[in-house]
Amino acid sequence: MGQQISLGFDANEREFFARALEESGGPAHVTDALAAFVGFIDAADMVKRCNDIADQVRRDGSIDAADLRRSQLACEILFSSDIHGSGLDWEATTGLSDADAIGLLRRVQVKMLGLRR
């Protein structure tokens, strides 16, 4: 495990971020090509790592520095893409409205931008 970074997320942001990453196991359609684009070895690695990251974020709100960019990109794709992510199924699979999720995504993006600088 590398350097741990506190994300500074509130409880709702943590849950949104973790839930988005967990969509990698379904209904999202993660391919080896998508996983490589995002920064993982293959689809199986992406699903496993996304679940591990989700668990860590829920547990203590931190993330390994090496996972910062790829977990944000994974969250964005897994939430919004109807081809590779949860997309139109988001509300049904998570119980969180699209409107609320968009607001949470923007808050997460702003906080992660500050960490990447």
Helices and strands as residue ranges (DSSP letters): E 4-6, H 11-22, G 23-25, H 32-38, H 43-60, E 62-64, G 65-67, H 68-80, G 87-89, H 90-94, H 98-116
